[in-house]
Amino acid sequence: MESKNIKQYMGLIMFVCLISYVFLFKLSAIVDAEILSYEETTKVRLKKIVNTYELLTPTKLIENQLLVFVNVETGLNYSESQFMIDKCNDKDIDLFLLMGLLQKESGFDPNTTGSSGEMGLGQLMEKTAKYYSNKLGYEYDEKLIYEPTRNIDLAVEHLAYLKQLYSGDEHKMLTAYNRGAKGLENYIRDKRSPFEEYSMSSYSVDVLAYRDEFKEQFEKFEE
């Protein structure tokens, strides 16, 4: 009788062991599948990151820092700041030079109106704003000239034209931006400049000083 009970007991133990083994085997398979699934998901995610340039490479890191810097210094939102950066890159205009000009013209206040009717961030005259609006295919609307991206778009177009016209001479570019091309001619002809170069003006000197300040601030911002 005891022998029979022992056999039954041993059989029960073997059955439990077998069930446990099967259970553990299935559990292991499930875990392996989940790990594999996680690994595959991770690979897909990493591939997506690489393809969409989400990885912060040194170049990307600097670009992000520049975006934050422009946002902080100008008060423009990220979309407007990115537009400014892209527009300057597209037209080969020094971003810090543009920032210096906007600082001088409006103090980065997009709602500024000058005493002679100059509009927005870049203090564009109506004639200038209309010309570049037509050139870029915009229907001229005075209200839209005060929108930061539209104003920046037109101002950079004008700067790019002046840069080409004066072969990159920054003092001529900036003095002409302030006085107009004819005004620059008269300024040089009449030798009104208090500086060593006839094309230099208080305006151009101030803008370039702001440009240099922004450059120095960005260098510190990167550290």
C-alpha positions, 0 to 999 in steps of 0.5 A: 500500500505504501509502495503504491502511494509512493509511486502515485506521489512520485508520479504527481511530482513528475507531472507537476515538474513536466507542467512547470517545464512546459510553462517555463518554456512558453514563458521564456519564448514569450520573453524572447519574443518581447525582447526581439520585438523591443529590439526591432522597435528600437532599431526602427526608432533609431533608423527614424532618428537618423533619417529625420536628423534627430541625432544631435550631431555637432553641426545640429547642436550648433544649429539648435543653439543658434535658433535658441540664441536668435529667439532669446535675443530678438524675442521672435518665436522659434518659427520666426527665428528659424525663418530669419536664419534660413532666409539669411543662409539662402541669400548669403547675408550674415545673420548677425549683420541682419540682427544688428540692423534690426536692433538699430532700426526697431529694437526688434519691435515688429510694430514700430512705425517710423516718423516717415512711415517706415514699417516693422522690424526692418523699417521698410519704406512703402516704395521698397516694401511694394517693390520687393513684395511684387518681386517675391510674388506677394500682393502688397498689404501694408498690414502684412508688412508688420508681420515679422517673417514678411518684413524679414523676407523683404528686408533681406531681399533688399540687403542682398540686392545692396550687397551685390550692388556694392560688391559686399562693401558693408558700409555702402550697403548699410548707409544705402539701406538707411539713406537710399542709393541716391542718398549714399551717392550724395553722402559720398559726393559731399564728403559728409562722413566724419569717418576715414571712409566716405561711405562710413556713416554713424548708422553703418558703424552702429549696425556693425558694432551691434553685429560684433556684439551679437557674434561675441554673445553667441560665442559665449552662448555656445560655451 
